[in-house]
């Protein structure tokens, strides 16, 4: 199982700064009070890797976003398997994705 690096928070902060910069213009097109839900599935067989980074992205974008995992880090997954469900403000979901 992959262990999160000690600088995970900084890695994600740098990636978000590069990707989002001063704001997510696409997300701003969605009304601020709109809520959203998403399901993340896999398209092909794989090994799930990166949950700590995924979780940290949403923690930094908006701590109110809830991620409910259906697969464990390091587990083998099959095509069309549900990996997680995400619920929260629609703008935050769009920014995090």
Helices and strands as residue ranges (DSSP letters): H 8-19, G 27-29, E 35-41, E 46-47, H 51-61, E 66-69, E 76-77, E 82-89, H 90-96
